[in-house]
Amino acid sequence: MNKKFALLLVLLAALVMGSVSSAAAAEIKASGQWQVDAQWVNNLDFQKKGAISQDKDFNIGQRMRTAFVFIANENLRGILETQIGTGNWGNGMFAIGSGRGTTNNVAAAGGTATSAGNGGNGNLMLRKGYIDFKWPNTQVNFLVGFQTLSLPSAVGGGSPVLDDQFAAAAVVVPVTDGVSLVGGYGRLFDANSAATATASTLSGSGTTTDAAFLIANLDFKGVSVRPWAAYATSGAKTASLAAGATALDGFRGSNSSMSEGLRAYWGGAAFTMTAFDPFKVMADFNYGKATWRNGTGTSTRAEGGRAGWLADIAIDYTGLSMMTPSLFAAYSSGESGNSTNGGKSDRMPVVGSPQNYALGSFFLGGGDTLSGTIGTPETNMGYWAVGLSLKDIKLIDKLSHTFHVMYVKGTNDVDFLKENGVVGIPNGVQYGKFLTTKDSLWEVDFNTKYQIYDGLALGVELGYINADFDKATWGAANAQLNTYGSASAYKAAMLLNYSF
């Protein structure tokens, strides 16, 4: 009897294990982008010879992004994406000895031992990790976990407000054909981690930044409109130990200081019209406002804030088979001359460092190289730009080109620098990125891609910027900047990209 009972238990266990294995089985699909590029650059900081710092002339960089999709069925899947790099050959994970144990990753490069997560073995970064599923018997789609989320944008390739990876829960709700709603919640930062919370200032409340967003996707024949809204609240201890939420460049104002909480909201719309084919019209409007108050209650100044807007437009002509000409323009509000009045800033607040927004492929982001672009939305706000692009030029099989010419001028009042100085300003002002009304530049880019195989491309990117920064303005702001000039910047890059 005991043997029969034991045999029955074994059979039941086998059935259970078989059902578990069957339920857990998933189809796995892999994709990725592995890239190596070499760059020759000069004067990306627009400093003439003998200034405070000089650019490094030549670097070879490498980055490997690999994504896995675990498909249980048409309604359930998991997404995992990892990244190694970006790093330069000879540094960190790409230095001599880094492929061995951490104790061996020392003398050959003249350095010290590094941990596996900081330049030693591995250095594998999580880029995405989330669950994607539909509620049973509906088309309502949930995405829960660490993921990429971007607010709507029709021009520039991505949102200039929020476009990054962060932990979030989002839901996509179809309403009718051509109409859907996207809403969600994200936790952008949390300074109260078990690994670092050793001081009382990192415990309790005020250690997180949370965001909520709502997007309406309205797609009709020839017209697409995506209105959206977002809200964020940030505790006084978010960034690090007593550093405050305003330590984040995109939130900083002219009078922000340590230990401050912050609340912010944004609204806007992305617009695309193809009704007048072969013309395609794209436009965006973004507005944002952030306010903060000293978290300790000891500040005597008025409540500070930062508020501004960014609008852009592009018109493509799609009637040519060999290229797509595009005219574009953008304007973002800049600092006024009365910045000390209550600590208010007139630039649009930005969350983190939006990854993809670009005009051209050099000064205002863009390009396919791993580095070599100068500005980002959180450092460039306060400019207007006009330009012409010739996109996807195809004259020879497997060979394509893109050409950009652009003029950029600042909208930030020169008195802002005179009132605040430059060195030590806690609001992301940087020479060569922050443009006053007396600063301007011309940019010319020519980029080429040759498709060696379906998944392997060889690219060459050439860029030139002729800059005119007003020495009197920057020199008056701080004597240390008298060595700055208007040296032109250039880049030449060659890249190899394997996509699968």
C-alpha positions in Angstrom: 0.0 0.0 0.0 2.8 2.4 0.9 4.6 1.7 -2.4 1.3 2.4 -4.4 0.8 5.6 -2.4 4.4 6.7 -3.1 4.0 5.9 -6.8 0.8 7.9 -6.9 2.6 10.9 -5.4 5.4 10.6 -8.0 2.8 10.6 -10.8 0.9 13.6 -9.4 4.2 15.5 -9.0 5.1 14.7 -12.6 1.7 15.9 -13.8 2.0 19.1 -11.8 5.6 19.8 -13.0 4.5 19.1 -16.6 1.6 21.5 -16.3 3.9 24.2 -14.7 6.5 23.7 -17.5 3.8 24.0 -20.1 2.3 27.1 -18.6 5.7 28.7 -18.2 6.8 28.0 -21.8 7.3 31.1 -23.8 8.6 32.0 -27.3 11.7 34.1 -27.1 12.6 36.7 -29.7 15.9 38.7 -29.6 16.8 42.0 -31.2 19.5 44.5 -30.7 21.8 47.3 -31.8 25.5 46.9 -31.4 27.6 49.9 -32.4 31.2 51.0 -32.5 32.2 54.4 -33.7 35.3 56.5 -34.0 35.2 60.3 -33.6 37.5 63.2 -34.3 36.1 66.3 -32.6 37.4 69.8 -31.7 36.1 72.8 -29.7 32.8 71.3 -28.7 33.0 73.7 -25.7 33.7 76.6 -28.1 36.9 77.6 -26.2 39.9 78.9 -28.0 43.4 77.7 -27.4 44.6 78.4 -23.9 41.2 78.4 -22.3 40.2 76.5 -19.1 39.7 73.1 -20.9 40.4 71.6 -24.2 38.5 68.8 -26.1 40.0 65.4 -26.5 40.6 65.0 -30.2 40.0 61.3 -30.9 37.9 58.6 -29.2 36.5 55.2 -30.1 33.2 54.3 -28.4 31.2 51.2 -28.1 27.6 50.3 -27.0 25.6 47.1 -27.1 21.9 47.1 -26.6 20.2 43.7 -26.6 16.4 43.1 -26.1 14.5 39.9 -25.4 10.7 39.5 -25.8 9.2 36.6 -23.9 5.9 35.8 -25.6 3.5 33.6 -23.6 0.6 34.3 -26.0 -1.0 37.2 -28.0 -2.1 38.8 -24.7 0.9 38.4 -22.5 4.6 39.1 -22.9 7.6 40.2 -20.9 10.3 42.6 -22.2 13.9 42.7 -21.1 16.5 45.0 -22.6 20.1 45.3 -21.5 22.9 47.7 -22.4 26.7 47.5 -22.1 28.3 50.9 -22.6 28.4 53.6 -23.8 32.1 53.5 -23.1 35.3 54.5 -24.8 37.9 52.0 -25.7 40.7 52.0 -23.1 38.3 53.1 -20.3 36.4 51.0 -17.7 34.8 47.9 -19.2 36.9 48.4 -22.4 40.3 48.8 -20.7 43.0 46.2 -20.6 42.4 43.6 -17.9 38.7 44.4 -17.5 37.7 41.0 -19.0 39.4 39.2 -16.0 38.5 39.2 -12.3 38.3 42.5 -10.5 41.6 41.8 -8.7 43.4 41.6 -12.0 41.9 44.8 -13.4 44.7 47.0 -12.1 48.3 47.5 -12.9 48.3 47.1 -16.7 46.2 50.3 -17.1 47.8 52.1 -14.2 44.6 52.2 -12.3 43.1 50.6 -9.2 40.8 47.6 -8.8 37.2 48.3 -9.8 34.0 46.5 -8.9 32.1 44.3 -11.4 29.5 47.0 -11.8 31.9 49.9 -12.2 34.3 49.1 -15.0 35.3 45.6 -14.0 33.7 42.4 -15.3 30.3 43.0 -16.7 28.9 46.6 -16.3 25.6 45.4 -17.6 22.8 48.0 -17.4 19.1 47.4 -17.3 17.4 49.5 -20.0 14.0 47.9 -19.9 12.2 45.3 -17.8 8.4 45.3 -17.8 5.3 43.1 -18.2 3.0 43.9 -21.2 -0.5 42.4 -21.1 -4.1 42.9 -22.1 -7.0 42.6 -19.6 -8.9 39.4 -20.4 -11.6 39.8 -23.1 -10.7 43.4 -23.7 -8.2 45.4 -25.8 -7.1 47.4 -22.7 -3.3 47.2 -22.6 -1.2 47.4 -19.4 2.6 48.0 -19.3 4.1 47.6 -15.8 7.8 47.9 -14.9 10.9 49.7 -15.9 10.3 51.0 -19.4 10.8 53.8 -22.0 8.1 56.4 -22.0 8.0 59.6 -24.0 5.4 62.4 -24.1 4.0 63.1 -27.6 6.2 65.0 -30.1 5.8 65.4 -33.9 9.1 67.3 -34.6 12.5 66.4 -33.3 12.3 62.7 -32.9 11.1 62.7 -29.2 9.7 64.8 -26.4 11.8 67.7 -25.1 10.0 67.5 -21.8 10.1 63.8 -20.8 11.6 61.0 -22.9 13.5 58.4 -20.8 13.6 55.1 -19.0 11.9 55.0 -15.6 9.7 52.7 -13.4 6.1 53.2 -14.3 2.7 51.7 -14.8 0.8 52.7 -17.9 -2.5 51.7 -19.5 -3.7 52.1 -23.1 -7.4 52.3 -23.5 -9.0 52.1 -27.0 -12.1 54.2 -27.2 -13.2 54.1 -30.9 -11.4 53.6 -34.2 -8.7 56.2 -34.3 -9.2 57.3 -30.6 -7.3 56.0 -27.6 -6.2 57.2 -24.2 -2.9 56.6 -22.5 -2.5 57.2 -18.8 0.0 56.3 -16.1 2.1 56.8 -13.1 5.9 56.8 -12.7 8.4 57.0 -9.9 11.3 58.9 -11.4 13.6 59.1 -8.4 13.9 57.8 -4.9 16.8 58.8 -2.6 15.6 56.5 0.2 17.3 53.3 -0.9 18.4 50.6 1.4 22.0 50.8 0.1 22.5 54.5 0.9 19.9 55.5 3.5 22.4 55.7 6.4 21.4 59.2 7.5 18.2 60.3 9.1 17.8 63.0 6.4 17.1 60.2 3.8 14.3 58.5 5.8 10.7 59.4 6.0 8.9 61.6 3.5 10.3 63.9 0.8 12.7 61.4 -0.8 10.8 60.7 -4.0 9.8 62.3 -7.3 6.5 60.9 -8.8 4.8 61.8 -12.1 1.5 61.2 -13.7 0.6 61.7 -17.3 -2.5 61.5 -19.7 -2.3 61.4 -23.5 -5.2 61.4 -26.0 -4.4 59.8 -29.4 -6.7 61.3 -32.0 -6.1 59.8 -35.5 -8.4 60.8 -38.4 -8.0 60.7 -42.1 -5.1 63.0 -43.0 -4.8 64.5 -39.4 -3.3 63.3 -36.2 -3.5 65.2 -32.9 -2.1 64.1 -29.5 -2.9 66.5 -26.7 -1.3 65.6 -23.4 -0.8 66.7 -19.8 1.7 65.7 -17.1 2.3 66.5 -13.4 5.2 65.8 -11.1 5.9 66.3 -7.4 9.4 66.1 -6.0 10.4 65.9 -2.3 13.2 68.1 -0.8 15.5 65.1 -0.4 15.0 63.5 -3.8 18.3 64.1 -5.6 20.7 63.0 -2.9 21.5 63.7 0.8 19.9 67.1 1.4 20.6 68.1 -2.2 17.0 68.8 -3.1 14.9 68.3 -6.2 16.3 71.4 -7.8 19.7 69.8 -8.1 18.3 68.5 -11.4 19.4 70.7 -14.3 16.1 70.8 -16.0 14.3 72.1 -12.9 16.8 74.7 -11.8 16.0 78.3 -11.6 18.1 81.4 -11.1 17.5 81.4 -7.3 17.0 77.7 -6.5 19.1 76.3 -3.6 19.5 73.2 -1.5 16.8 71.2 0.4 13.8 72.2 -1.7 10.7 70.3 -2.8 9.1 71.0 -6.1 5.8 70.6 -7.9 5.4 71.0 -11.7 2.9 70.5 -14.5 3.1 70.5 -18.3 0.7 70.5 -21.1 0.9 70.5 -24.9 -0.1 68.9 -28.2 1.6 67.2 -31.1 0.0 67.7 -34.5 0.6 65.9 -37.9 -1.3 66.6 -41.1 -0.9 64.7 -44.4 -4.2 65.8 -46.0 -2.3 68.0 -48.5 -0.1 65.2 -49.8 2.7 65.5 -50.9 3.2 68.0 -48.1 3.4 66.8 -44.6 3.0 69.4 -41.7 4.2 68.6 -38.2 4.0 70.9 -35.2 4.3 70.9 -31.4 3.5 73.1 -28.5 4.9 72.5 -25.0 4.3 74.5 -21.8 5.6 73.8 -18.4 5.7 75.4 -14.9 7.5 74.3 -11.8 7.4 76.0 -8.3 9.3 75.3 -5.2 9.8 76.5 -1.6 12.6 76.0 0.9 12.0 72.7 2.7 13.4 73.9 6.0 11.2 77.0 6.3 14.2 79.2 7.0 14.3 81.0 3.6 13.3 84.6 3.6 12.9 84.9 -0.2 9.6 84.6 -2.0 8.6 81.3 -3.5 10.6 80.6 -6.7 9.6 79.0 -9.9 10.4 78.2 -13.5 7.9 78.5 -16.4 8.3 78.6 -20.1 7.4 77.1 -23.5 8.7 75.5 -26.6 7.0 75.5 -30.1 8.3 73.9 -33.3 7.1 73.2 -36.8 8.4 71.3 -39.8 7.1 71.0 -43.4 8.2 68.0 -45.4 7.8 67.6 -49.2 7.3 63.9 -49.9 6.8 64.0 -53.6 10.4 63.2 -54.6 11.7 59.7 -54.8 15.4 60.6 -54.3 15.0 62.8 -51.2 12.7 64.5 -48.7 13.3 68.3 -48.3 12.2 69.7 -44.9 11.9 73.2 -43.6 11.8 73.6 -39.8 11.7 76.2 -37.1 11.6 76.3 -33.3 11.3 78.9 -30.5 11.7 78.4 -26.8 11.3 81.2 -24.2 14.4 82.5 -22.5 15.5 84.1 -19.2 14.4 87.8 -18.7 16.6 90.4 -17.2 14.8 90.5 -13.8 15.8 87.0 -12.7 16.5 88.0 -9.1 12.9 89.0 -8.6 11.6 86.0 -6.5 14.0 83.6 -8.1 11.7 83.0 -11.1 13.0 81.5 -14.3 11.5 81.9 -17.8 12.8 78.7 -19.3 10.5 75.6 -19.6 11.3 73.0 -17.0 12.6 69.6 -18.3 12.5 66.2 -16.6 15.9 64.4 -16.4 17.7 64.5 -19.8 15.3 63.8 -22.7 17.1 61.4 -25.1 15.9 62.0 -28.6 14.7 65.6 -29.2 17.0 67.1 -31.9 17.1 69.7 -34.6 20.0 69.1 -37.1 22.6 66.6 -35.8 25.2 68.5 -33.8 24.4 71.5 -31.6 20.8 70.6 -30.7 21.4 66.8 -30.4 20.7 64.3 -33.2 23.0 62.1 -35.2 23.6 58.4 -34.9 27.0 58.6 -33.2 27.3 57.6 -29.5 28.5 61.0 -28.5 29.6 64.2 -30.2 26.4 66.2 -29.9 26.7 69.4 -27.8 23.4 70.3 -26.3 20.4 68.7 -24.7 16.9 70.2 -23.9 17.8 70.9 -20.2 20.9 72.9 -21.2 19.7 74.6 -24.4 16.4 76.1 -23.5 16.2 79.7 -24.5 16.8 79.8 -28.3 15.1 80.2 -31.7 16.2 78.2 -34.8 15.4 77.9 -38.5 16.8 75.4 -40.9 16.6 73.2 -44.0 17.1 69.4 -44.1 17.4 67.1 -47.1 16.6 63.8 -45.7 17.1 60.3 -47.1 19.0 61.3 -50.2 19.2 58.2 -52.4 21.2 58.4 -55.6 23.0 55.1 -55.5 21.7 51.7 -54.3 22.4 51.0 -50.6 23.8 54.5 -50.1 21.9 57.3 -48.4 22.7 60.8 -47.2 21.2 63.5 -45.0 22.1 67.2 -45.1 21.2 69.9 -42.5 21.9 73.7 -42.5 20.6 75.6 -39.5 20.8 79.0 -37.8 20.4 79.3 -34.0 20.1 82.4 -31.9 19.5 82.8 -28.1 16.4 84.3 -26.4 18.0 84.6 -23.0 18.5 88.3 -21.9 22.1 89.3 -21.5 21.2 91.0 -18.2 20.6 87.5 -16.7 24.3 86.8 -16.8 25.2 90.2 -15.4 22.9 89.7 -12.5 23.8 86.1 -11.7 27.4 85.6 -13.0 28.2 82.2 -14.5 30.5 80.1 -12.3 28.4 78.5 -9.6 25.0 79.3 -10.9 22.8 76.4 -9.8 20.5 76.3 -12.8 22.3 74.5 -15.6 23.8 77.6 -17.3 26.9 76.5 -19.4 29.0 78.6 -21.8 28.6 77.1 -25.3 25.1 75.7 -24.6 23.2 78.6 -23.0 22.6 81.3 -25.7 21.9 84.9 -24.9 20.3 87.3 -27.4 23.8 88.3 -28.5 24.9 84.7 -29.2 24.3 82.9 -32.4 25.7 80.1 -34.6 25.5 78.5 -38.0 25.5 74.7 -38.3 26.1 72.5 -41.4 26.0 68.7 -41.3 26.4 66.0 -43.9 25.8 62.4 -42.9 26.2 59.2 -45.0 25.1 55.6 -44.5 26.1 52.6 -46.6 24.1 49.4 -46.0 26.7 46.6 -46.2 24.2 43.9 -45.4 20.5 44.1 -44.3 21.6 44.3 -40.7 25.0 46.0 -41.0 25.5 49.6 -41.8 28.6 51.8 -42.2 28.1 55.5 -41.5 30.1 58.7 -41.8 28.9 61.9 -40.0 30.5 65.4 -40.7 29.5 68.5 -38.7 30.6 72.1 -38.6 29.5 75.0 -36.3 30.5 78.6 -36.8 29.7 80.2 -33.5 29.5 83.8 -32.4 29.4 84.1 -28.6 29.5 87.7 -27.3 32.7 88.0 -25.4 31.7 91.3 -23.7 28.6 89.6 -22.3 30.3 86.5 -21.0 33.4 88.4 -19.9 31.3 90.9 -17.9 29.6 88.0 -16.2 32.8 86.6 -14.8 36.4 87.6 -15.4 37.4 84.0 -15.6 35.6 83.7 -18.9 37.7 86.4 -20.6 39.7 83.6 -22.2 36.6 82.4 -24.0 36.2 83.1 -27.7 34.1 82.1 -30.6 36.1 79.2 -31.8 34.3 77.0 -34.4 33.5 73.4 -33.6 33.7 70.4 -35.9 33.2 66.6 -35.8 34.1 63.8 -38.1 32.8 60.3 -37.2 32.7 56.8 -38.6 30.3 54.3 -37.2 29.6 50.6 -37.6 26.1 49.5 -36.6 24.8 45.9 -36.4 21.1 45.6 -36.0 19.3 42.3 -35.6 
